[in-house]
Amino acid sequence: MSKKRKRRRLTAPSPQARLPDPTLDPPGTHPEPYEIEFGRDGKPVYVAGPYHPPWFVDEVLSTLERTAPGSYHFVVPLAEDDLPEDLLWAGEEDAFDTED
């Protein structure tokens, strides 16, 4: 035996109710106490975290490439096996060797 649910009737909004204005004021309307800069060198930046799955990183980079082709910076973690040979150091002592 199933119970019938009582339907609630939706009512129209009050005539005095107004919807908020969804638009923003144009730039320069209000004083700006400080300048806010986003990204790096004026370009978007994505830094992949250690727990971002590969599919998520691919999705973010695809979105950046689609919306700002070549106009973004990104940093993603790579395993040592994934690095090209010319980026691998022979040893830690070589990494900071400043002698000629």
C-alpha positions in Angstrom: 0.0 0.0 0.0 1.6 3.3 -1.1 0.9 6.7 0.3 0.0 9.4 -2.1 2.0 12.5 -1.7 0.2 15.8 -1.4 1.3 18.1 -4.2 2.3 21.6 -3.2 0.9 24.3 -5.4 3.4 26.9 -6.6 2.3 30.5 -6.3 3.3 33.4 -8.4 5.8 35.9 -6.8 4.5 39.0 -5.2 4.0 41.9 -7.6 6.2 44.0 -5.3 9.1 41.5 -5.7 11.8 42.6 -8.1 14.6 40.6 -9.6 18.1 41.8 -8.9 20.0 43.5 -11.8 22.4 40.8 -13.1 24.8 43.2 -14.7 28.0 44.5 -13.2 28.9 48.2 -13.2 31.2 49.2 -16.0 34.9 49.4 -15.2 35.9 52.8 -13.6 32.5 53.4 -12.0 33.9 52.8 -8.5 37.2 53.9 -7.1 39.8 51.1 -7.2 42.1 51.3 -4.1 44.6 48.9 -5.5 45.4 47.1 -8.7 44.7 43.4 -8.9 46.8 41.3 -11.3 45.9 37.8 -12.2 48.1 35.2 -13.7 51.8 35.6 -14.7 52.8 38.3 -17.2 49.2 38.9 -17.8 48.5 35.4 -18.9 46.5 32.6 -17.1 48.6 30.1 -15.1 47.6 26.6 -14.1 49.7 24.7 -11.5 48.7 21.1 -11.3 48.6 19.7 -7.7 50.0 16.4 -6.6 46.5 15.0 -6.3 45.1 16.2 -9.6 44.3 13.1 -11.7 45.7 13.1 -15.3 42.3 13.4 -16.9 41.7 16.6 -14.9 45.0 18.1 -15.9 44.3 17.2 -19.6 40.8 18.8 -19.3 42.2 22.1 -17.8 45.0 22.3 -20.4 42.5 21.6 -23.2 40.3 24.4 -22.0 43.2 26.8 -21.8 44.3 25.8 -25.3 40.8 26.2 -26.7 40.2 29.6 -25.0 43.7 31.1 -25.1 45.8 29.2 -27.6 49.5 29.6 -26.6 48.7 32.4 -24.2 49.0 30.6 -20.9 51.6 29.1 -18.5 51.3 25.8 -16.7 53.3 23.6 -14.4 52.6 19.9 -14.1 54.5 17.3 -12.0 56.4 14.7 -14.0 58.0 11.4 -12.9 61.7 11.2 -13.6 61.0 8.5 -16.2 58.9 11.0 -18.2 61.6 13.7 -18.4 63.7 14.1 -21.6 67.4 13.0 -21.2 68.7 16.6 -21.6 66.7 17.7 -18.5 68.1 15.0 -16.3 71.1 15.8 -14.1 73.9 13.4 -13.7 73.9 13.9 -10.0 73.0 16.4 -7.2 76.6 17.7 -7.1 76.3 18.7 -10.8 73.1 20.6 -10.3 74.6 23.5 -8.3 78.1 23.4 -9.7 79.2 27.0 -10.4 82.9 26.3 -11.1 84.1 26.5 -14.7 
